[in-house]
Amino acid sequence: MLHRVATLVAQNGGKERPVVVRVVSLASGVLVFVVIAPVLLGFAGHAIARSVALTVPRYIELLFGAVGTAIGLFFLLWSISAFWVIGKGTPVPLVSPTRLITTGLFSYCRNPLVFGLILFYFGAGTICDELVTGLFMLVVALVLSAAYHKCVEERELLLRYGGEYREYRERTSFFIPMRPKKRRHT
């Protein structure tokens, strides 16, 4: 099943699309992942936070939340602009970039957009409610994102880019930005 999804995305993604399609795709992605998903995760996190006795001074929570949100938004906005400008696409799979992006933040991790989204969720949940809500949102987003990227996106990228993606994957961190490994000379 997941192989079929990856194949479908590989066959239909990565094609040049008209600007209007890219704009609608980007707007729908922002609506789902920057508005709807964090609100739903926030409600679930709030319910869980009510049953967890974790006392952290509010100013510490706000500091963590502000830092998470700021770093998260930086990674999100940079990644989206790289998809748009360099790749002529969007983060939405069927309107994905027309080429593999391996420069800028993508040279430090393969998923800077998801890294940013996870930090944004943590920050927003912590600012809007409390630290437990932010941590809940971070963990759920991390688990779901990792599952999707490992089971669908990596398969799709291997189908589309083959050895180029395999080599990139070997030298570049999955989520956490790190210095890239040296390329092996063959």
FITOR-615390 format. One record per residue: residue in one letter; x, y, z of N, C-alpha, C, O in turn. Coordinates in steps of 0.1 Angstrom, whole numbers. Example, Ala and Ser with C-alpha at 12.3 -4.5 7.8 and 13.67 -1.06 7.14 Angstrom:
PT_r_n.c1_n.c2_n.c3_ca.c1_ca.c2_ca.c3_c.c1_c.c2_c.c3_o.c1_o.c2_o.c3
PT_A_132_-57_78_123_-45_78_132_-33_78_142_-33_85
PT_S_128_-22_71_137_-11_71_129_0_79_134_11_80
END
This chain:
PT_r_n.c1_n.c2_n.c3_ca.c1_ca.c2_ca.c3_c.c1_c.c2_c.c3_o.c1_o.c2_o.c3
PT_M_8_-12_0_0_0_0_9_13_0_7_22_-8
PT_L_18_13_9_27_25_10_36_27_-2_39_38_-7
PT_H_40_15_-8_47_16_-20_39_22_-32_44_29_-40
PT_R_26_18_-32_17_24_-42_16_39_-41_16_46_-51
PT_V_15_44_-28_14_58_-26_27_65_-30_26_75_-37
PT_A_38_59_-27_51_65_-31_52_65_-46_57_75_-52
PT_T_48_54_-53_49_54_-67_39_64_-73_43_71_-83
PT_L_27_66_-68_18_76_-73_24_90_-72_23_98_-81
PT_V_30_93_-60_36_106_-58_48_108_-68_50_119_-73
PT_A_56_97_-69_68_98_-78_64_101_-93_70_108_-100
PT_Q_53_95_-97_48_96_-111_42_110_-113_43_115_-124
PT_N_35_116_-103_28_128_-105_35_140_-99_31_152_-103
PT_G_44_138_-89_51_150_-83_63_154_-92_67_147_-101
PT_G_69_165_-88_81_169_-95_79_175_-109_89_176_-116
PT_K_67_178_-112_65_183_-126_63_198_-125_57_203_-115
PT_E_67_205_-135_64_220_-135_49_222_-135_42_216_-143
PT_R_44_231_-126_30_234_-125_28_249_-127_37_256_-124
PT_P_17_253_-132_14_267_-133_14_274_-119_12_267_-109
PT_V_17_286_-119_19_294_-106_6_293_-98_6_291_-86
PT_V_-6_294_-104_-19_293_-97_-20_280_-90_-25_279_-79
PT_V_-16_269_-96_-16_256_-89_-7_255_-78_-10_250_-67
PT_R_5_261_-79_15_262_-68_10_270_-57_11_266_-45
PT_V_3_281_-60_-2_290_-49_-13_283_-42_-14_283_-29
PT_V_-23_277_-49_-34_270_-42_-28_258_-34_-33_256_-23
PT_S_-18_251_-39_-12_240_-32_-6_245_-19_-8_239_-8
PT_L_2_255_-20_9_261_-9_-1_266_2_1_264_14
PT_A_-11_273_-3_-21_278_6_-29_267_14_-31_268_26
PT_S_-32_256_6_-39_245_13_-29_238_23_-34_234_33
PT_G_-17_237_19_-7_231_29_-5_239_41_-5_233_52
PT_V_-5_252_40_-3_261_51_-16_260_60_-15_259_72
PT_L_-28_260_54_-40_259_61_-40_246_69_-44_246_81
PT_V_-37_235_63_-37_222_70_-27_220_81_-29_217_92
PT_F_-14_224_77_-3_221_86_1_232_96_8_230_106
PT_V_-3_244_93_1_256_101_-11_261_109_-9_268_119
PT_V_-23_257_105_-35_262_112_-43_250_118_-44_249_130
PT_I_-49_241_110_-58_231_114_-50_221_123_-55_218_134
PT_A_-39_215_119_-32_205_126_-28_210_140_-30_203_150
PT_P_-21_222_141_-17_226_155_-29_229_164_-28_227_176
PT_V_-40_233_158_-52_236_167_-57_222_172_-60_221_184
PT_L_-58_212_164_-63_199_168_-53_193_178_-57_187_188
PT_L_-40_193_175_-30_188_184_-30_196_197_-28_190_208
PT_G_-33_209_197_-33_217_209_-45_213_218_-43_213_230
PT_F_-57_210_212_-68_206_220_-65_193_227_-68_191_239
PT_A_-59_183_219_-55_170_225_-45_172_236_-45_166_247
PT_G_-35_180_233_-24_183_243_-29_189_255_-25_186_267
PT_H_-39_198_254_-45_205_265_-52_195_274_-51_196_286
PT_A_-59_186_268_-66_175_276_-56_167_284_-59_164_295
PT_I_-45_164_277_-35_156_284_-28_164_295_-26_159_306
PT_A_-26_177_292_-19_185_302_-27_187_315_-21_188_326
PT_R_-40_186_314_-48_187_326_-46_176_336_-48_177_348
PT_S_-41_164_331_-39_153_340_-24_151_343_-20_141_350
PT_V_-15_160_339_-1_159_342_3_170_352_0_182_349
PT_A_9_166_362_13_176_372_28_180_370_37_175_376
PT_L_30_189_360_43_195_357_42_210_360_35_217_353
PT_T_50_215_369_49_229_372_62_236_368_73_233_373
PT_V_60_244_358_72_252_353_67_266_353_56_270_349
PT_P_76_275_358_72_290_358_68_294_344_74_290_334
PT_R_57_302_344_52_306_331_62_314_322_62_312_310
PT_Y_71_322_328_80_329_320_90_320_314_95_323_303
PT_I_93_308_320_102_298_314_95_292_302_101_290_291
PT_E_82_288_304_74_283_293_74_292_281_75_288_270
PT_L_71_305_284_70_315_273_84_316_266_84_318_254
PT_L_95_316_273_108_317_267_110_305_258_114_307_246
PT_F_108_293_263_109_281_255_100_282_242_104_278_231
PT_G_88_286_245_78_287_234_82_297_223_81_294_211
PT_A_87_308_228_91_319_218_103_314_210_104_316_198
PT_V_113_308_217_125_303_210_121_292_200_125_292_188
PT_G_112_282_204_108_272_195_100_277_183_102_273_172
PT_T_91_287_186_84_293_175_92_300_165_91_299_153
PT_A_102_308_170_110_316_161_119_307_153_120_310_141
PT_I_126_298_159_134_289_151_126_281_141_130_279_130
PT_G_115_276_146_106_268_137_101_276_125_101_271_114
PT_L_97_288_127_93_297_116_104_300_106_102_300_94
PT_F_116_302_112_128_304_103_129_292_93_130_294_81
PT_F_130_280_99_132_268_91_120_266_81_122_262_70
PT_L_108_268_86_96_266_77_97_276_66_95_272_54
PT_L_99_289_68_99_299_58_110_297_48_109_298_36
PT_W_122_293_53_133_291_44_131_279_35_133_280_23
PT_S_126_268_41_123_256_33_112_258_23_114_254_11
PT_I_102_265_26_91_268_17_96_277_5_93_274_-6
PT_S_104_287_9_110_295_-2_120_288_-11_120_290_-23
PT_A_127_278_-5_136_270_-13_128_261_-23_132_259_-34
PT_F_118_255_-17_109_247_-26_104_255_-38_103_251_-49
PT_W_99_267_-34_93_276_-44_103_281_-55_101_280_-67
PT_V_114_287_-50_124_294_-58_133_284_-65_135_285_-78
PT_I_140_275_-58_149_266_-63_143_255_-71_146_251_-82
PT_G_133_249_-64_127_237_-69_114_239_-78_109_229_-84
PT_K_109_251_-78_97_255_-86_86_246_-82_78_241_-91
PT_G_84_243_-69_73_235_-64_69_240_-50_73_251_-46
PT_T_63_231_-43_58_233_-29_61_221_-21_65_211_-26
PT_P_58_222_-8_60_210_1_49_200_-1_51_188_3
PT_V_38_203_-8_27_194_-10_32_183_-20_37_187_-31
PT_P_31_170_-17_37_160_-25_34_160_-40_42_158_-48
PT_L_21_162_-44_18_162_-58_22_175_-66_21_176_-78
PT_V_27_185_-58_32_197_-64_46_199_-59_50_211_-56
PT_S_53_189_-58_67_189_-52_77_195_-61_74_197_-73
PT_P_88_199_-56_99_205_-64_103_197_-77_101_184_-77
PT_T_107_204_-87_111_197_-99_125_191_-99_129_183_-108
PT_R_132_194_-88_146_188_-87_149_186_-72_142_192_-64
PT_L_158_178_-69_162_175_-56_170_187_-50_180_191_-56
PT_I_166_192_-39_173_204_-33_182_199_-22_178_192_-13
PT_T_195_202_-24_205_197_-14_214_208_-9_224_206_-3
PT_T_210_221_-12_218_232_-7_211_239_4_200_236_8
PT_G_218_249_10_213_257_21_210_248_33_218_239_37
PT_L_199_250_39_195_241_51_194_227_47_196_218_56
PT_F_191_224_35_189_210_30_203_203_30_203_191_29
PT_S_214_210_31_227_204_32_230_199_46_239_191_48
PT_Y_222_204_56_224_200_70_214_190_75_217_183_84
PT_C_202_189_69_192_179_72_183_177_60_180_187_52
PT_R_178_165_58_169_163_46_155_168_48_148_169_38
PT_N_152_172_60_138_176_63_138_189_71_132_189_82
PT_P_144_200_66_144_212_75_129_218_76_127_224_86
PT_L_121_215_67_107_220_68_100_213_80_94_219_88
PT_V_102_200_81_96_192_92_102_196_105_95_197_115
PT_F_115_198_105_122_202_117_116_215_122_113_217_134
PT_G_114_225_113_108_237_116_93_236_121_89_242_130
PT_L_86_227_114_72_225_118_71_219_132_62_223_140
PT_I_79_210_135_79_204_149_82_214_159_76_215_170
PT_L_92_222_157_96_233_166_85_243_167_82_248_178
PT_F_78_247_156_67_256_156_56_250_164_50_258_172
PT_Y_52_238_163_42_231_171_45_232_185_37_236_194
PT_F_57_228_189_62_229_203_60_243_208_54_245_219
PT_G_65_253_201_64_267_206_50_272_207_46_278_217
PT_A_42_269_197_28_274_197_20_267_208_13_274_215
PT_G_22_254_210_15_247_221_19_252_234_11_253_244
PT_T_32_255_236_37_260_249_32_274_252_29_277_263
PT_I_33_283_242_28_297_244_13_297_246_8_304_255
PT_C_5_290_238_-9_291_239_-15_283_251_-26_286_255
PT_D_-8_273_256_-13_266_267_-2_264_278_-2_272_287
PT_E_6_254_276_16_251_286_27_242_280_25_236_269
PT_L_37_240_287_48_231_283_44_217_279_49_212_269
PT_V_35_211_287_31_197_284_24_197_271_26_187_263
PT_T_16_207_268_9_207_255_19_208_243_18_201_233
PT_G_29_217_245_39_218_235_47_206_233_50_202_221
PT_L_51_199_244_58_186_243_49_175_236_55_168_228
PT_F_37_175_239_28_165_233_27_168_218_28_159_210
PT_M_26_181_214_25_184_200_38_180_193_38_175_182
PT_L_49_183_199_62_180_193_63_164_191_67_160_180
PT_V_60_157_201_62_142_200_52_136_189_57_128_181
PT_V_40_140_189_30_135_179_35_139_165_35_130_156
PT_A_39_151_163_43_156_150_56_149_146_57_145_134
PT_L_65_146_155_77_139_152_75_125_148_80_120_138
PT_V_66_118_155_63_104_152_56_103_139_60_95_130
PT_L_46_111_136_38_111_124_47_115_112_46_108_101
PT_S_55_125_114_64_129_103_74_119_99_77_116_88
PT_A_80_113_110_91_103_107_85_91_100_91_86_91
PT_A_73_87_104_66_76_98_63_79_83_66_71_74
PT_Y_58_90_80_55_94_66_68_95_58_68_89_47
PT_H_78_102_63_90_104_55_97_91_53_103_88_42
PT_K_98_82_63_105_69_61_97_60_52_102_53_44
PT_C_83_59_54_75_50_46_71_54_32_69_46_24
PT_V_69_67_30_64_72_17_75_81_10_79_77_-1
PT_E_79_92_17_87_102_10_100_96_5_105_99_-6
PT_E_107_89_14_120_84_10_119_74_-2_128_74_-10
PT_R_109_66_-2_106_57_-13_104_64_-26_109_61_-36
PT_E_96_75_-25_93_83_-36_105_90_-42_107_90_-54
PT_L_113_95_-33_126_102_-37_136_92_-44_143_96_-53
PT_L_136_80_-38_145_70_-45_140_67_-58_148_65_-68
PT_L_127_66_-60_121_63_-73_124_74_-83_127_72_-95
PT_R_123_87_-79_125_98_-87_139_101_-90_143_105_-101
PT_Y_148_100_-80_162_105_-81_172_94_-80_184_97_-83
PT_G_169_82_-76_178_71_-76_191_73_-68_190_77_-56
PT_G_202_71_-75_215_72_-68_218_86_-63_225_87_-52
PT_E_213_97_-69_215_110_-64_209_112_-50_215_118_-41
PT_Y_197_107_-48_190_108_-35_197_98_-25_199_102_-14
PT_R_201_86_-30_208_77_-21_220_83_-15_223_81_-3
PT_E_228_89_-23_241_95_-19_238_107_-10_245_108_0
PT_Y_228_115_-13_224_126_-4_220_121_9_223_127_20
PT_R_212_110_9_206_105_22_218_99_31_217_101_43
PT_E_228_94_24_239_88_32_248_99_39_253_96_50
PT_R_248_111_33_257_121_39_249_131_48_255_140_54
PT_T_236_131_47_228_142_53_219_136_64_212_126_62
PT_S_218_143_75_210_139_87_195_139_83_191_146_74
PT_F_187_131_90_173_130_87_165_142_91_160_149_82
PT_F_165_145_104_157_157_109_165_168_115_164_179_113
PT_I_175_163_124_182_173_132_194_179_123_202_171_118
PT_P_194_192_121_205_198_113_219_195_119_222_197_131
PT_M_227_189_111_241_186_115_250_188_103_246_189_92
PT_R_263_189_106_273_191_95_272_178_86_272_167_92
PT_P_272_180_73_271_168_64_284_160_65_295_165_67
PT_K_282_147_63_293_138_63_301_140_50_295_144_40
PT_K_313_137_50_321_139_38_317_129_28_313_118_30
PT_R_317_134_15_314_125_4_325_114_3_337_117_4
PT_R_320_102_0_330_91_-3_334_92_-17_326_94_-26
PT_H_347_91_-19_352_91_-33_353_77_-38_359_68_-31
PT_T_348_74_-50_348_61_-55_357_60_-67_359_49_-73
END
